[in-house]
Amino acid sequence: MRKIIFVALLLLTLAAYGQSKSSDSQKPNIIFILVDDLGYGDVGVFNQNARKAKHDPAVPYLITPSLDRMAASGAVFTQQYANAPVCASSRSSFLTGVTQGNAVVRDNQFDKALEDNYTIANTLKQSGYATVAIGKWGLQGTVAPWPAHPMKRGFDYYFGYMRHSDGHEHYPKEGPYRKPKEVYDAYKNVANDLDKCYTGDLWTAKAKQWIIAHSKQKGAEPFFMYLAYDTPHATIELPTQEYPKGAGLNGGVQWLGTPGKMINTATGTIDSWQHPLFRNATYPDKATGTTKPWKDVDKRYATVVQRLDQEIGDVLQLLKDLKIDQHTLVVFSSDNGPSQESYLKEPYTPQFFDGYGPFDGIKRDLWEGGSRMPVIAQWPGKIMPGKTITLPSLLSDWMPTFLEVAGATAPARTDGVSLLPALTGKGKQQPTTVYSEYYFEGRTPKYPEFEKDHAGRIMNQMQMIRMGDWVGVRYDIKKHADDFEIYNVINDPKEKENQAARMPALQQKMKEKVLQLRSANASAPRPYDEELVPPVASVPVKGIRWAIYKDAATWVPETDAMQPVKTGNIKQPDLSVAKGSPATIVTFKGMINVPADGAYTFYLSTNGKAFFRLHEIPLIDADYQYKSGEERSGKVLLKAGLHPFALSVKQGAEAPDLQLLWSSDHFEKKVMAPKDFY
């Protein structure tokens, strides 16, 4: 009997192990949930639960139980930043994996077309994923049929608000403030069928319907879903009714698909239902010594945030019901800090709920409150429950992260790094560069709880860079010589004490670094666009280091985290180093010796594909839609001295060919020779 039991247990163990191995070899689903204008301090685990724990009627609080449960079963990022403090540019950087220093969509360029290049969608699609976007887009270009429609940027299917301004209101058909609004089902506007459809419920119901259909029809095919809510942004409109009982497959909001009653909450009166927890809420007014009801706008905001939490919980429950939760990575974030907009007669302020948490600043600020995001990641069996990740990072890091999850490398064009080692505790985590730049003609709000030096601060040209625990911030920049204010945001999250006066070396390093990692964009001019990029102060190794790699992607990969097949040194880039090797990727890293200050243009052509960076500046993209043999170029302003470069080449089927030339104010166009390198 003991032998029989032992054999039975052994067989069960082997079966479980085999199942685990099979499960591990299958690519997981990925869902990225992005909400609009929700502050770091608006989420329970980041701030609101601590307010609730005070049991003080004078300290109102929001409730987000679904997000709290997600955090308890996964990880929270306490130091992840939005790439920009406003939605369009923040979302563009997330989708393309580049910082605002190199993005095409910057500042307040709402509805500008997302560039036709590698995106989080088309790269995952090439990696075997079905891709779907639901909700707010706002990056389509200004003229129909929309040159940058999501389905032209790598998504197999799209359902949502195309135009940015439509997302200011949350009833596509009836809303009284902005008409007409359009909701696109692929390329067809279906807004006229969406009677009484509150968008938070609508996007959730559609997301659930798509996941259910995909699981039934293509269950073995992994999917990537970009679920982009437009709440609690802009008009703080209420839903029509309470949330339907239950959640997931048989409860919560459901897609009915009938014009005029597209979802099961398309009943009742629009903009009418307040959550009973907040409907009669009061607080003690210290100024008058009386008890006052919450303002209507605060009841609305609390209801909308709680509704958003229920909608997210509904999707998470569906994953469990379909038994795919163990095989799905879900990431939640906001796109920027909390807003003081309500689009109603009664204004809203995030002061009431402390939406900026322990920081100063709101939406459009580069103070921490405008940029620090409430990020949560859940992946059962892969992410340790209750984990806190303090790694400084950006939303643009999710593109390389998701690609590594999918078993692929990120394109060399991406500025971010994979966060998978930080999530799973396996592998070496690469550091990322946290950087942002933004322009807005406004001021930081004059909230009394903000530092006096921050409240009412003129914005205009702003810039932020983080190095270790230190953040450098500049507001109302007039010239590059303007100093950064420098704060230790770990010990001083409100950025009270400017340490710049005692840190001249870090000041200089920040001023140099921001020129070495960005590229100018004529549509978003900066006061430092015409500055010469400074050289490096020290050089650890002479010569050019080459390495060859194997990679199956169709793009030129970022190789920093890859293991090379072979390495060596050479005097100038030459693809012959890979002769006889089955590896197809060759990288060259070294220093270019710039003889004098001035403007320099570099030229590159190859019969494969290539990507060329100077410092961290993406200077020549000869990768995406590159034609063999075509010459591409990039111009940059450089100070005399040594400048690091990285050139990656994906060899074609023909005999390898690479041409690298340069010209300047000081010499005509010529081939780069060994003497031009250090």
Rosetta blueprint (number, residue, H / E / L):
1 M L
2 R H
3 K H
4 I H
5 I H
6 F H
7 V H
8 A H
9 L H
10 L H
11 L H
12 L H
13 T H
14 L H
15 A H
16 A H
17 Y H
18 G H
19 Q H
20 S H
21 K H
22 S H
23 S H
24 D H
25 S H
26 Q L
27 K L
28 P L
29 N E
30 I E
31 I E
32 F E
33 I E
34 L E
35 V E
36 D L
37 D L
38 L L
39 G L
40 Y H
41 G H
42 D H
43 V L
44 G H
45 V H
46 F H
47 N L
48 Q H
49 N H
50 A H
51 R H
52 K H
53 A L
54 K L
55 H L
56 D L
57 P L
58 A L
59 V L
60 P L
61 Y L
62 L L
63 I L
64 T L
65 P H
66 S H
67 L H
68 D H
69 R H
70 M H
71 A H
72 A H
73 S H
74 G L
75 A E
76 V E
77 F E
78 T L
79 Q L
80 Q E
81 Y E
82 A L
83 N L
84 A L
85 P L
86 V L
87 C H
88 A H
89 S H
90 S H
91 R H
92 S H
93 S H
94 F H
95 L H
96 T H
97 G L
98 V L
99 T L
100 Q L
101 G L
102 N L
103 A L
104 V L
105 V L
106 R L
107 D L
108 N L
109 Q L
110 F L
111 D L
112 K L
113 A L
114 L L
115 E L
116 D L
117 N L
118 Y L
119 T L
120 I H
121 A H
122 N H
123 T H
124 L H
125 K H
126 Q H
127 S L
128 G L
129 Y L
130 A E
131 T E
132 V E
133 A E
134 I E
135 G E
136 K L
137 W L
138 G L
139 L L
140 Q L
141 G L
142 T L
143 V L
144 A L
145 P L
146 W L
147 P L
148 A L
149 H L
150 P H
151 M H
152 K H
153 R L
154 G L
155 F L
156 D L
157 Y E
158 Y E
159 F E
160 G E
161 Y E
162 M L
163 R L
164 H L
165 S H
166 D H
167 G H
168 H H
169 E L
170 H L
171 Y L
172 P L
173 K L
174 E L
175 G L
176 P L
177 Y L
178 R L
179 K L
180 P L
181 K L
182 E L
183 V E
184 Y E
185 D E
186 A L
187 Y L
188 K E
189 N E
190 V L
191 A H
192 N H
193 D H
194 L L
195 D L
196 K L
197 C L
198 Y L
199 T H
200 G H
201 D H
202 L H
203 W H
204 T H
205 A H
206 K H
207 A H
208 K H
209 Q H
210 W H
211 I H
212 I H
213 A H
214 H H
215 S H
216 K H
217 Q H
218 K H
219 G L
220 A L
221 E L
222 P L
223 F E
224 F E
225 M E
226 Y E
227 L E
228 A E
229 Y L
230 D L
231 T L
232 P L
233 H L
234 A L
235 T L
236 I L
237 E L
238 L L
239 P L
240 T L
241 Q L
242 E L
243 Y L
244 P L
245 K L
246 G L
247 A L
248 G L
249 L L
250 N L
251 G L
252 G L
253 V L
254 Q L
255 W E
256 L E
257 G E
258 T E
259 P L
260 G L
261 K E
262 M E
263 I E
264 N L
265 T L
266 A L
267 T L
268 G L
269 T L
270 I L
271 D L
272 S L
273 W L
274 Q L
275 H L
276 P H
277 L H
278 F H
279 R H
280 N L
281 A L
282 T E
283 Y E
284 P E
285 D E
286 K L
287 A L
288 T L
289 G L
290 T E
291 T E
292 K E
293 P E
294 W L
295 K L
296 D H
297 V H
298 D H
299 K H
300 R H
301 Y H
302 A H
303 T H
304 V H
305 V H
306 Q H
307 R H
308 L H
309 D H
310 Q H
311 E H
312 I H
313 G H
314 D H
315 V H
316 L H
317 Q H
318 L H
319 L H
320 K H
321 D H
322 L L
323 K L
324 I L
325 D H
326 Q H
327 H H
328 T E
329 L E
330 V E
331 V E
332 F E
333 S E
334 S E
335 D L
336 N L
337 G L
338 P L
339 S L
340 Q L
341 E L
342 S L
343 Y L
344 L L
345 K L
346 E L
347 P L
348 Y L
349 T L
350 P L
351 Q L
352 F L
353 F L
354 D L
355 G L
356 Y L
357 G L
358 P L
359 F L
360 D L
361 G L
362 I L
363 K L
364 R L
365 D L
366 L L
367 W L
368 E H
369 G H
370 G H
371 S H
372 R E
373 M L
374 P L
375 V E
376 I E
377 A E
378 Q E
379 W L
380 P L
381 G L
382 K L
383 I L
384 M L
385 P L
386 G L
387 K E
388 T E
389 I E
390 T L
391 L L
392 P L
393 S E
394 L E
395 L H
396 S H
397 D H
398 W H
399 M H
400 P H
401 T H
402 F H
403 L H
404 E H
405 V H
406 A L
407 G L
408 A L
409 T L
410 A L
411 P E
412 A L
413 R L
414 T L
415 D L
416 G L
417 V L
418 S L
419 L L
420 L H
421 P H
422 A H
423 L H
424 T H
425 G L
426 K L
427 G L
428 K L
429 Q L
430 Q L
431 P L
432 T L
433 T L
434 V E
435 Y E
436 S E
437 E E
438 Y E
439 Y E
440 F E
441 E E
442 G E
443 R E
444 T L
445 P L
446 K L
447 Y L
448 P L
449 E L
450 F L
451 E L
452 K L
453 D L
454 H L
455 A L
456 G L
457 R L
458 I E
459 M E
460 N E
461 Q E
462 M E
463 Q E
464 M E
465 I E
466 R E
467 M E
468 G L
469 D L
470 W E
471 V E
472 G E
473 V E
474 R E
475 Y L
476 D L
477 I L
478 K L
479 K L
480 H L
481 A L
482 D L
483 D L
484 F L
485 E E
486 I E
487 Y E
488 N E
489 V L
490 I L
491 N L
492 D L
493 P L
494 K L
495 E L
496 K L
497 E L
498 N L
499 Q L
500 A H
501 A H
502 R H
503 M L
504 P H
505 A H
506 L H
507 Q H
508 Q H
509 K H
510 M H
511 K H
512 E H
513 K H
514 V H
515 L H
516 Q H
517 L L
518 R L
519 S L
520 A L
521 N L
522 A L
523 S L
524 A L
525 P L
526 R L
527 P L
528 Y L
529 D L
530 E L
531 E L
532 L L
533 V E
534 P L
535 P L
536 V L
537 A L
538 S L
539 V L
540 P L
541 V L
542 K L
543 G L
544 I E
545 R E
546 W E
547 A E
548 I E
549 Y E
550 K L
551 D L
552 A L
553 A L
554 T L
555 W L
556 V L
557 P E
558 E L
559 T L
560 D L
561 A L
562 M L
563 Q L
564 P L
565 V L
566 K E
567 T E
568 G E
569 N E
570 I E
571 K L
572 Q L
573 P L
574 D L
575 L H
576 S H
577 V H
578 A H
579 K L
580 G L
581 S L
582 P L
583 A L
584 T L
585 I E
586 V E
587 T E
588 F E
589 K E
590 G E
591 M E
592 I E
593 N E
594 V E
595 P L
596 A L
597 D L
598 G E
599 A E
600 Y E
601 T E
602 F E
603 Y E
604 L E
605 S E
606 T E
607 N L
608 G L
609 K E
610 A E
611 F E
612 F E
613 R E
614 L E
615 H L
616 E L
617 I E
618 P E
619 L E
620 I E
621 D E
622 A E
623 D L
624 Y L
625 Q L
626 Y L
627 K L
628 S L
629 G L
630 E L
631 E L
632 R E
633 S E
634 G E
635 K E
636 V E
637 L E
638 L E
639 K L
640 A L
641 G E
642 L E
643 H E
644 P E
645 F E
646 A E
647 L E
648 S E
649 V E
650 K E
651 Q L
652 G L
653 A L
654 E L
655 A L
656 P L
657 D L
658 L E
659 Q E
660 L E
661 L E
662 W E
663 S E
664 S E
665 D L
666 H L
667 F L
668 E L
669 K L
670 K E
671 V E
672 M L
673 A L
674 P H
675 K H
676 D H
677 F E
678 Y L
